[in-house]
Amino acid sequence: MTELEAIQARHSVRGYLDKPIAPETLKKLREKVGQINGESGLHIQLMEEADGVYGSPISRLSGWRNVPSYFALVGPEGPKLEEKCGYYGEKLVLYAQTLGLNTCWAGIFRAKQVWAQIGEGERLVLTIAVGYGATQGKPRKSKTFQQVTELKGEAPDWFQKGVEAALLAPTAVNQQKFRFTLDENGEAHLKASAAGPFVNVDLGIVKYHFELASGRTVK
Ligand SMILES: Cc1cc2nc3c(=O)[nH]c(=O)nc-3n(C[C@H](O)[C@H](O)[C@H](O)COP(=O)(O)O)c2cc1C
């Protein structure tokens, strides 16, 4: 499975099989985390045991079960920290999907149960559960191309492909509060269309999907 195929196949999965991630797969995930941290300056950590992190009554009520492992998204505090966590975290999500794993982003979790290293000046922004899903999840409602774009004329093919992939991106509470535009030089821009929980994390996630599918960068 390619990353583009992973965009289509991925859905949030909150219930997992009671099965640890295979050692060779963990090794691949650790290598990917190292590569991403090198590229981004983040301090993301793969936590092999998720004991209790998703065990609160509210998590259980919303279907969280048997999460074996998770990524702790930690990084140096700064204005772009949340967006960076979104962008690079989604790289891990899609990579995990290509390895036959399932994931779910989680802004709600028991921070006190997270044993990740958080250095001076760093912050734990959120987590991503990872493991073998009890199911593959399912498609959900989505905004339309028109609802998330503001255009003067016809959009080029690469822009349409990018927005379609962006609409498949996970966002907090499925809020999809983002807007794509094209400037007079034909360059794509992305911004939040309203306030909302983790909206800057969402922007990073959506940006990664758009860039992957369109082959262009977004400002
Ligand atoms: C930044 C962020 C935070 C999220 N936090 C939670 C959470 O705390 N609990 C939860 O059950 N799902 C959480 N989600 C998952 C979203 O509810 C899910 O991505 C959205 O409903 C879209 O569904 P899909 O991922 O299957 O496309 C989060 C997603 C994102 C992107």
The ligand as a MOL file (V3000), in Angstrom:
LIG
                    3D

  0  0  0     0  0            999 V3000
M  V30 BEGIN CTAB
M  V30 COUNTS 31 33 0 0 0
M  V30 BEGIN ATOM
M  V30 1 C -6.3460 16.7440 16.3790 0
M  V30 2 C -7.3120 15.6080 16.5630 0
M  V30 3 C -7.7400 15.2530 17.8290 0
M  V30 4 C -8.6270 14.1790 17.9960 0
M  V30 5 N -8.9990 13.8060 19.2610 0
M  V30 6 C -9.8370 12.7590 19.4330 0
M  V30 7 C -10.1910 12.3340 20.7520 0
M  V30 8 O -9.7570 12.9020 21.7530 0
M  V30 9 N -11.0280 11.2720 20.8670 0
M  V30 10 C -11.5360 10.6110 19.7740 0
M  V30 11 O -12.2820 9.6530 19.9580 0
M  V30 12 N -11.2030 10.9770 18.5080 0
M  V30 13 C -10.3580 12.0260 18.3130 0
M  V30 14 N -9.9930 12.4120 17.0480 0
M  V30 15 C -10.4770 11.6480 15.8740 0
M  V30 16 C -11.5660 12.4070 15.1200 0
M  V30 17 O -12.7760 12.3450 15.8140 0
M  V30 18 C -11.6850 11.8070 13.7020 0
M  V30 19 O -10.4750 11.9760 13.0270 0
M  V30 20 C -12.8100 12.4650 12.9120 0
M  V30 21 O -14.0650 12.1700 13.4700 0
M  V30 22 C -12.7980 12.0420 11.4530 0
M  V30 23 O -12.9410 10.6540 11.2960 0
M  V30 24 P -11.8640 9.7950 10.5130 0
M  V30 25 O -10.5420 9.9810 11.2430 0
M  V30 26 O -12.3570 8.3890 10.5820 0
M  V30 27 O -11.7470 10.3140 9.1110 0
M  V30 28 C -9.1050 13.4760 16.8640 0
M  V30 29 C -8.6670 13.8500 15.5840 0
M  V30 30 C -7.7690 14.8870 15.4340 0
M  V30 31 C -7.2820 15.2300 14.0710 0
M  V30 END ATOM
M  V30 BEGIN BOND
M  V30 1 1 1 2
M  V30 2 1 2 3
M  V30 3 2 2 30
M  V30 4 2 3 4
M  V30 5 1 4 5
M  V30 6 1 4 28
M  V30 7 2 5 6
M  V30 8 1 6 7
M  V30 9 1 6 13
M  V30 10 2 7 8
M  V30 11 1 7 9
M  V30 12 1 9 10
M  V30 13 2 10 11
M  V30 14 1 10 12
M  V30 15 2 12 13
M  V30 16 1 13 14
M  V30 17 1 14 15
M  V30 18 1 14 28
M  V30 19 1 15 16
M  V30 20 1 16 17
M  V30 21 1 16 18
M  V30 22 1 18 19
M  V30 23 1 18 20
M  V30 24 1 20 21
M  V30 25 1 20 22
M  V30 26 1 22 23
M  V30 27 1 23 24
M  V30 28 2 24 25
M  V30 29 1 24 26
M  V30 30 1 24 27
M  V30 31 2 28 29
M  V30 32 1 29 30
M  V30 33 1 30 31
M  V30 END BOND
M  V30 END CTAB
M  END
